[in-house]
Amino acid sequence: MTNSAAGGFIPLENLGPQILNVRGLHKSFDDRQVLKGVDLEVYRGQIVALIGSSGSGKSTLLRCINLIEQVTDGQIFLNDRDISDPRVNQDEVRRQVGLVFQAYNLFAHLSILENITLALRNVQKLSKADANAQALALLDRIGLADKANSYPDKLSGGQQQRTAIMRAVALNPALLLLDEVTSALDPELVGEVLELIRDLKAQGTSIVMATHELSFARDVADWVVFLDGGLVVEEGPAADFFENPQHPRTKEFLARLNERS
């Protein structure tokens, strides 16, 4: 890896232990193959961006890692443990792998404070007072402490998405998965969410994010993976990937997106 430490990226020699190792992952829905042998490695404190056209397999890959989808073939190791083994406790794994969707998925009947404290109380078994204190500290980090008792429909899309991310972060997962978390937002709200991801990166959070925000991927990701037709076509350090793509399909994809911007 040739990332520059000065640019905020993690040089290879400074990477922490391996968090995730996906080996030869296949996923089919009936006769339709969505993932066709995907390999992926993520190290502690690293941000990996998944890019590719709609239908390339990005979201399916994230859902397999979180065990929402059962893999057809291949293995997924989290901290050297095979979590793709059908005998694994899936709820235990999901406590370690947070997944945030593009549609927020906040509970509409709960305040944003209650949305965050729900898992803290039910999963970590914190007292109400301790859960509230921890949730308020998280909301304060994203400037929403004054909205603690508001319900999701009273918040902007950007505020809801930031709350959803902090709800996932509250359980201190080993790995955070972000599935196009800005795609449902108005353009003026995208910056709020991207800034939060920058903050999480600075704090050493390990993140895999599927994104169509290529300029953001260039700025914040350590490693970029280009998926096309269920395969990893090309991957590499963010700067190298965007400045000097090697595969013809990668060049075509980036050129087409640059024409639209």
C-alpha positions in Angstrom: 0.0 0.0 0.0 1.4 3.4 -0.9 -1.0 5.6 1.1 0.5 8.7 2.5 0.3 9.1 6.3 0.4 12.8 5.8 -2.9 12.6 3.9 -4.6 10.8 6.7 -4.4 7.3 5.2 -2.9 4.3 7.1 0.4 3.0 5.7 0.6 -0.7 5.4 3.2 -1.0 8.2 0.9 0.9 10.5 -2.2 -1.3 10.0 -3.6 -3.0 13.1 -4.6 -6.6 13.3 -6.9 -8.0 10.6 -10.6 -7.6 11.5 -12.3 -9.1 8.5 -11.2 -11.8 6.0 -13.8 -12.7 3.3 -12.7 -15.7 1.2 -14.2 -16.8 -2.1 -17.7 -15.5 -1.2 -20.6 -16.6 -3.4 -24.2 -15.6 -3.0 -27.1 -16.7 -5.2 -30.8 -16.0 -5.1 -32.4 -19.0 -6.8 -30.6 -19.1 -10.1 -29.2 -15.6 -10.0 -25.6 -15.3 -9.0 -25.0 -11.9 -7.2 -21.5 -12.6 -5.7 -19.2 -14.8 -7.7 -16.1 -15.4 -5.5 -15.4 -12.2 -3.6 -12.3 -11.8 -1.4 -12.0 -8.8 1.0 -9.6 -8.0 3.9 -10.1 -5.2 6.4 -7.7 -4.2 9.2 -8.3 -2.4 12.4 -8.7 1.3 12.0 -9.0 1.0 8.2 -11.7 2.4 6.0 -12.5 0.4 2.9 -14.8 1.9 0.2 -16.9 -0.4 -2.0 -17.8 1.2 -5.3 -19.6 0.0 -8.4 -22.8 0.3 -10.4 -26.2 -0.7 -9.0 -26.5 -4.5 -8.9 -22.7 -5.0 -8.7 -23.1 -6.8 -5.3 -22.0 -4.1 -2.8 -25.1 -4.2 -0.6 -25.4 -8.0 -0.8 -21.7 -8.3 0.3 -22.4 -6.1 3.4 -25.6 -8.1 4.2 -23.6 -11.3 4.0 -20.9 -9.9 6.4 -23.7 -9.0 8.9 -25.3 -12.4 8.4 -28.6 -10.9 7.2 -28.0 -13.1 4.1 -26.7 -16.6 4.4 -23.7 -17.2 2.1 -24.0 -19.8 -0.7 -20.3 -20.6 -0.6 -17.1 -19.2 0.9 -16.1 -18.1 4.3 -16.2 -14.9 6.4 -13.8 -14.5 9.3 -14.2 -11.9 11.9 -11.2 -11.6 14.2 -10.1 -15.0 13.0 -13.5 -16.6 13.8 -15.5 -18.2 11.0 -18.8 -16.4 11.4 -20.2 -18.0 8.2 -20.4 -21.3 10.0 -24.1 -22.0 10.2 -23.7 -23.0 13.9 -22.5 -19.6 14.9 -24.7 -17.4 17.1 -25.9 -14.8 14.6 -27.1 -12.3 17.3 -23.7 -12.4 19.0 -22.0 -11.6 15.6 -24.4 -8.7 14.9 -23.4 -7.1 18.2 -19.9 -7.0 16.8 -20.8 -5.9 13.2 -22.9 -2.8 13.0 -24.8 -2.2 9.8 -26.4 1.1 8.8 -28.8 1.3 5.8 -29.6 4.2 3.5 -33.2 4.3 4.8 -32.2 5.1 8.5 -34.5 2.4 10.0 -35.0 4.3 13.2 -38.0 3.3 15.3 -40.6 5.9 14.6 -42.4 5.4 17.9 -39.3 6.0 20.0 -37.4 9.2 20.6 -33.9 9.4 19.2 -32.6 8.9 22.8 -34.7 5.8 23.1 -33.5 4.6 19.7 -29.9 4.6 20.9 -30.6 3.3 24.5 -32.7 0.3 23.3 -29.7 -1.8 22.3 -27.6 -0.5 25.3 -30.2 -1.7 27.7 -31.3 -4.9 25.9 -27.9 -6.1 24.6 -25.3 -4.6 27.0 -27.8 -4.7 30.0 -27.0 -1.2 31.1 -29.3 0.5 33.6 -31.6 3.2 32.3 -29.5 5.9 33.8 -26.2 4.6 32.4 -27.7 3.9 29.0 -29.2 7.5 28.9 -25.9 9.0 29.9 -24.0 7.1 27.2 -26.6 7.9 24.6 -26.6 11.6 25.5 -22.8 11.7 25.2 -23.1 10.1 21.7 -25.8 12.6 20.7 -23.6 15.5 22.0 -20.8 14.3 19.7 -23.0 14.9 16.7 -24.6 18.1 18.0 -28.0 16.5 18.6 -28.2 16.4 22.4 -30.9 19.0 22.4 -33.0 16.8 20.1 -32.8 13.8 22.5 -36.5 13.7 23.2 -37.6 14.4 19.6 -39.0 11.7 17.4 -37.4 10.8 14.1 -40.1 12.5 12.0 -39.1 15.8 13.6 -35.5 15.5 12.4 -34.0 16.2 9.0 -32.8 13.3 6.9 -29.2 14.1 7.8 -30.0 14.2 11.5 -31.8 10.9 11.3 -28.9 9.2 9.5 -26.4 10.5 11.9 -28.5 9.1 14.8 -28.7 5.8 13.0 -24.9 5.7 12.7 -24.4 6.6 16.4 -27.0 3.9 17.3 -24.7 1.4 15.6 -21.5 2.9 17.2 -23.1 2.7 20.7 -22.4 -1.0 20.9 -18.8 -0.4 20.1 -18.7 -2.9 17.2 -15.5 -4.4 15.9 -16.6 -3.4 12.4 -19.1 -0.8 11.1 -20.8 -1.4 7.7 -22.4 1.6 5.9 -24.6 0.9 3.0 -25.0 4.0 0.8 -25.8 6.0 3.9 -26.0 9.3 1.9 -28.0 8.2 -1.1 -31.4 9.0 0.4 -30.3 12.5 1.5 -30.8 15.9 -0.1 -27.4 17.2 -1.4 -27.2 19.8 1.3 -27.5 17.2 4.1 -24.8 14.8 2.7 -22.0 16.8 4.2 -23.3 16.3 7.8 -23.1 12.5 7.4 -19.7 12.5 5.7 -18.3 14.7 8.4 -19.4 12.1 11.0 -17.7 9.3 9.1 -14.5 11.5 9.0 -14.8 11.8 12.8 -15.2 8.1 13.2 -12.2 7.4 11.0 -10.1 9.8 13.2 -11.2 7.8 16.3 -9.9 4.6 14.7 -13.2 2.9 13.8 -12.9 0.1 11.2 -15.4 0.8 8.4 -16.5 -0.8 5.2 -18.8 1.6 3.2 -20.6 1.1 0.0 -20.8 4.5 -1.5 -21.5 6.5 -4.7 -19.7 9.5 -3.3 -16.5 9.0 -5.1 -14.9 12.2 -4.1 -15.5 11.3 -0.5 -14.1 7.8 -1.0 -11.0 9.4 -2.5 -10.6 11.7 0.5 -11.4 9.4 3.4 -10.9 5.7 2.4 -7.6 3.9 2.8 -8.5 1.2 0.3 -11.0 1.1 -2.5 -12.6 -2.0 -4.0 -14.4 -1.9 -7.4 -17.2 -4.5 -7.8 -18.7 -5.3 -11.1 -21.0 -8.2 -11.9 -20.4 -9.7 -8.5 -16.6 -9.8 -8.9 -13.8 -7.7 -7.5 -12.4 -6.2 -10.7 -9.8 -3.9 -9.1 -8.7 -2.7 -5.7 -6.0 -0.6 -4.2 -5.0 2.4 -2.1 -7.5 5.2 -2.7 -5.1 7.7 -4.3 -3.6 5.1 -6.7 -7.0 3.7 -7.5 -8.5 7.0 -8.6 -5.4 8.5 -10.2 -4.1 5.4 -12.0 -6.8 2.8 -12.5 -5.5 -0.3 -14.3 -8.4 -2.4 -15.5 -10.4 -1.2 -18.6 -13.7 -1.7 -16.8 -12.5 0.5 -13.9 -11.4 3.2 -16.3 -14.8 3.1 -18.1 -16.7 3.3 -14.8 -14.8 6.2 -13.5 -14.8 8.1 -16.8 -18.6 7.7 -17.0 -19.1 9.1 -13.5 -16.7 11.9 -14.1 -18.8 12.9 -17.2 -21.9 13.2 -15.0 -20.3 15.3 -12.3 
